[in-house]
Each structure stands twice: as structure tokens, then as C-alpha cells.
Amino acid sequence: MSHVQRLDAFQRRHPKLGLPLAVLYKFFDDQGGYLAALITYYGFLSLFPLLLLLSTILNFALSGNPHLQQDVLKSALGQFPIVGNQLSDPHGVSGSGVALAVGIIGTIYGGLGVANAAQNAMNVVWRVPRNSRPNPLKARLRSIQLLLVVGLSVLGTTVLSALGTSAGAFGAGNLGTGIKVLFVALSMAVNAAVFTLGFRVATARDLTLRQTVPGAIAAAVAWQVLQSFGATYVGSVVKHAKVTNSVFALVLGLIGWIYLEAMVVVFAVEYNAVRALKLWPRALLTPFTDNVELTAADEASYTAQARSQRSKGFEQISVTFDHSPDPGDDAIDATGVEPADGPTAASTRSPDVDP
């Protein structure tokens, strides 16, 4: 037995090693990097209209208190270089109807794009057949629901995080370490609830709390870390850069930051799917060669991936494995044919059956 075979046998016998490897392999199978890139594109597209919308709303809401308005702009939105200088300038952004309309339209367009891209990612990861996914009209209605519920919640967690780290800028004085930790803990708890709700709303499949909570907690922790990293990046790198250099630093930094957040979301959903559908352990060399002995999880994953391309309810997709090591109980059914109304009943580890 070669060293690779020994390592493969070892990770198959130890779930704590096989599960992370299966998550990574499924991420590659689903082209998770491209799913995250699509979310990043629309997220970046909606960011600047959102800043314009927020600054315009602040101008209207705090028109009678210009001092408080400037404090808010300088402490929050003013942290962004170039953009922050314009927002903190009393003559830079006025509370005009044109600015409000542009901000609303741009934010809605980008926000709907983010929500649609998130729905696509969730359905790809959970192997939802194409004919079972919402049509374009229903998908956009679901996106509006996702934006209203999750978007407002994420905004609330951002405010909690900002209060915990920079409350002094809002006139609250210096907070003790315990209070700051409390704000961070509350933010993470709300984040976990938001991710749990978002994962269920964005997926065209009935998911239970047991199937979504583990990944949501991991995503909430990683999200909090990335928020702290983003604040550090803006405060120590971008803020003190020259005007020309800060433009590139801001754009590249924001794209990279949003992409990392999108990767966190995709990986969290991949973890939930692999764990719930029992798609591990995977063969160690399965992504690299055909000369490999597939596990039952490999066959289940590849079968579900093929069946997810079903476009019509009356379409049948046949999946066979000519080199299946064991056609017995641990393998996918011999025909691999899925009837129009659901998965093949003979599949003992079908990804469409909840554990």
C-alpha cells in the first residue's frame, strides 16, 4: 500500500479529517469561487449607491442639527477615503431628490443582484434541480423578502459592532472592555440568527434549523473577524494613503473584503450541505484522476450534481459508475434513474434524503 493510499484510508476512518476535506472538494465541484465572485460583483455595485443613499437620508433627517450630522458622517461614513471626504463636506452631498432617487435605484439594483446571486449559490450547493428553483419573477420576489429581512438585520449588527469599537466617536465616551465584548457578542448572536434565516429563505428547499445553524454560527464568527479586519485595513492602510493611491487601495480593498465575506457564506453553506447530506468521506484523489476508488459519498455527490441539471419535471437523468468498487448497499442504485416526482427510492445515501 502506497503512502497516498494509507493517507486516504486514514482520513476515511476519521470523520474529523474527512469532513473538512469533503467540504473543500464539494466547494471545488460547485465552482464555489465563481459563486462568491458573482455575489462580490453585485455587492460592490450596490455599495456606493448605498453610501449615497445613507448620506442623503442623514441630510434630510438631521437637517435641523448640522453639528450632529457632521459628527455622524465623520465617525461612520467618513472612514472611507475619498468618498468620506466628499460625504463629510457640507457642500459635497446635498439632500436632494436626485441624489435620493439615484441612491435608491442603485441600491435596489445591486441589492437584488446580490440576493439573486445568493439564491443561485444556495441552490447550486444544495443540488436543487433547475425545474425546482423559482422562476425569474418568484426569484425576484424572494430576493426582495431576503433584502428586507436580512439586509436590515445585517445593518443592525453593523451598528452594534460600530458601537462596540468606536462608541467614543458618537459621544458615548470610553466604554469598558466588558461592554465592548458584550456588543461584539450581541452582534455575533444576531449575525448567526440572520445567517440562519437567510440560508433558509434563499434556498428553494425546505431546510431545518439543524441543517442550517452550524454553518450559520461559523459564518457569524468569520463575519465578525472580517468586519474587524476591514476596519483595521481602512484605519491603518487606506486612510493614511495619498489621494491617488487611496483610490486604488479603496477599490481593491473593498473588492477583496467583499469577496472574502462571500467566500465565508459559500463555505458555510457547503459545510451545512455536506454535513446534512452525509457527503463524506470523499476519496483523497477524486478531484485529480479517474484512477480512483470512489466512496459512496463520491457517488452520491456526483449523482446529485448531475440530477441538479434537470430542467423539467418529466425529465429523467441516468447516472452510472462503470468502475464502482462495490455495487452493494453502499453504492448508488445500479440504474441511477430518477423518476419525475423525486429521487430514486433505491438510493441508500441519496442527497435528497435528510439525515
N, C-alpha and C positions, 0 to 999 in steps of 0.2 A: 504494500500500500504506500503510495507516494505521500509527501508532506501535504500537498493540497487536499488529497482525499482524507487524510487524518484531520486536517483543519475543518473540512466540510462536515465530516461525521461529528466532530466536537460541537460545532455551532448548531447542528441539528438536534443534538441531545440536550442543549442548554437553551431554554427559551429566552433567557435574559440577553443572550447574544444573538439568537436567531430573529427576535422581533425587530430590533433596530435595523438589522441588515435587510429584512423583508420590507420595512418602511422605505428604506433607501432605494431598493430595487423597484418597488412599485412607483416611487416618485419618478424614476427614470422611465418606466413603462408608460406612465401617463404624460410624459414630457412636461413635468411639473415646472421646469424653468420657464417654458413658454407660457404656461398658465399664469405664473406670477408676473411675467413681463407684460401681459395684456392688462392685468389689474394695475400694474405700475403706470402704464401709459395713461389710462383714464384717470387714475389718482392724481398724477402730476398735472393733467389737463384741467382738473377741477380745482386745484389748489389756489391758483392766483385769482380766478373769479370769486372763490370763497373768501379770500382775504379782502378783495374789493367790496364784497357784499357785507362783511363784518364791519369794515371801517365805515361804510356808508350808513349802516344801521346805527352804529355808535354815534355818528354825526347827528342823525335825527333824534335819537333817544336822549343824548346828553347835550343837546344844543343849548340848554339853559345853564349848563355848568361846564364851560370850556376848560377850566382847570382840571376837573376830574377826567374829562375826555382825553386831555393830553397825557395824564398820568396812566390811563389805561392803554393808550396807544404806544407810549414809550415802554411800558413794562411788559406788554404781551406782543402785539404785532410789531412793535419797534425793534424786536430782537432780530428780525430778518434784515440783513444788509441790503442796501439799495432800495428794496421795497419798503423796509422800515423807515428809512429816511423820508421817503415820499409820504408815507402814511402819517408820520409824526409832524409833518409840515402843515400848518394850519391852512395853507393855500394849495396843498398838494392834492387832496381828495375832498371834494365838497359833497354834501349830502344831496345830490341832485337826483332827479328821477331817472336820468340817463344812466348814471353810474349804478343805481339800484337795479334797473332793468338788465343792464349788461351782466352785473354780478349774479342775478337770479338765473338768467338764461344759461350763462356759462357754468354755473354750479349745478343746475339741473341736468344739463347735457353730460358733463363729466361724471356727476354722481350716478346717473342712470347707466352710464358706461361701466363704472366700477361695479355696480350691482349686477349688471348683466354678465360681466366677466367673472364675477364671483359665483354666480349661478352656474355658469358653464364649467368652472373649475370643480365645484362641488359635485355636479352630475357626472363629470368625467371620472373623478376619483371614486365615487360610489358606484360606477358602472351602470348608471341609469340608461336604459335603451333610448335611442333618439325619439322613437314614437311615444315614449312615456314622459318626455320632457315638455314643459309648457310651450304652446305656440307663441309666436312673436308678441302678440297682444297680451296674453296672460303673463308672459315673462316680464314685460314692462310694468304691468300692474303689480306683480310680485316684487319687482325692483323698487317701486315707489313705497310699498309696505316696508321693505328692507331698509330703505333710506330713512323713512320717518321714525321707525323704531330703533334701529341700530345706530343710525347717524346721530340722533340726539343723545343717545346713551354714551356713545364714544366721546362726544363733545363734553358731556358731563364728567367723564373720567379724566379728560384732559384738563379741565378746570380744577378738579381735585388734585391732580398731580402738580399743576402750577402753583396752587395754594400751598402745597406741602413743601415746595422747593424755593419759591420766591415770594412768599407772602409779604415780606417786608416792602416789596415794591408797591404793594397795594395799600400801604399804610397800616398793616396789621402788626407791625413790629416784628421783633425776632421771636420765632416760635421755638419752643424747646424741641429736643431731639425726639422725645416721645410723641409729641403732637405731629411732627413731620412723618414719623414712622406710621402713625395712625392714618394720616392722609394717604400715604402710599398703600397701606393695607386695604383701605376702603376702595381706592382706585383699582387695585388688582381684583378685589372681590366683584366690583361692578363690571370690570372687564371680562371676568370669567362668565358672569351671567349674560353679558352681551354676546360673547362668542358662542355660548350655548344656544341662545335664541337665534343668532344669525346663522349658525350651521344648520339649524332645523328649518328655518324659513327659506333659505337659499337652495335647499336640496329638494328635488322633486321625488321624494321618497320619505315614507314615514320613519322617522328616527326617534329612538327613545333617549331619555336622559342618560342612561347607562352607556349608550353608544356615542354620545357627544361630549359629556362632561370631562373625561380625561384629557382629550385634546384641547378642550376649551381652557382648562386650568393651565396647561403647558403654554398655550398661546398667550394667556394673560400675563404670565410671568415674563415670557420673552418680550412681549409688547412693552411692558414696564421698563425693562432693561434698555430696549431700543429708544424709548422716549427719553430716558436719562442720557443715553449716548448722543441723541440728536441735540439735546440742549447743550451738552458739553462741546459738541462739534461747532455749533453756532457761536457759543460764547467764547471759545478759545482759539478757533481757527478762522472762521469766516468773518466774525465781527471785526477783527483787527487787520484784515487784509486790505490791500489797496482797492480803490473803487473798481478798476478794471478786473483785477484778479478775483475780487469777491463775486463778480457776476458768474464767472466760471465755477468758482468754489460753491456758490449757492445752488446753481443748476445741477452740477454733478453730484453735490452732496445730497440734495433733495431727492434726485432720481435714485441714488444708491440707497438712501434711507427708506424710501417708499418700497423699493424692490426687496429690501431685507424684511420689511414688515409683511409684504405679500408672500415671501417665501415662508415666513413663520406660519401664516394662515394655511398655506397649502400643505406644509409638512404636518401641521396639527390635524388637518382633515385626513391626510394619508395615514397617520397613526391611528385615528379613530376607525378608519375603514379596515385596515389590516387587523387590528385587534378584534373588531366586531365580527368580521367575516372569517376569522381564523386563517388568514392567508400567510401563515408562517409554520414551519421554517421553509426557506427557499434554498435551492441548490446554489452552492457558492459560485459556480462558474456559469450559471444560466444566462446572464446578460452577454457573455463573451463568446460562447461557442455552442454549436449544435451537439457536440460530442459530450453530452452531459446526461446524467440520470436525474430526470425530473422528479420532484416531490409531488405529493398530492396538492400542496398549496400552489406549486408552479402551474399545474394543470388547471386548477380551479381559477387562478388569476388570468391565465391566457384564454380560457374558455369564456369567462365573463367579459374580458376585453373585446373578444370577437362579437359576443352577443350584444354588447352595448351599441354596436353599429346598426342594429335592427331599426329600419325606418318605418315599417308598417307592422301592425299587429298580426297580420296573417302571413308575415314573412317568417320562414324557418331557417335557422343558421346551424349548419352541421360542423362540429369540431371533433377531430380525431387526432390521436397521437400514435404514430406508427412505431415509435420507439418507447412506448410506455413500459416501465420496468415491471409492473405488476397489474394485470387487468382485473384484479380482485376488488375488494371492498374499498380500498383507499384510493382508487383511481376514479376519474370521471367516467360516466356511463359510456359504453362502447360506441354508441351511435353519436352522442353529443348533440342530438337534435332537440331543440327547444320548441315545444308547442306554442301556438299563437297566444294562449292565455296565461303563460307563465313558464317557469323554469322546468327542466326535465325532472320528473319525480325520482328517477333512479340515481341522480347525483347525490352522493353521500355527503359532499362538502361543497355544495353549491353556494356561490357568493350571494345568491338571492334569498338564502335562508338565514334568519337571525339566530345567533347562538342562544 
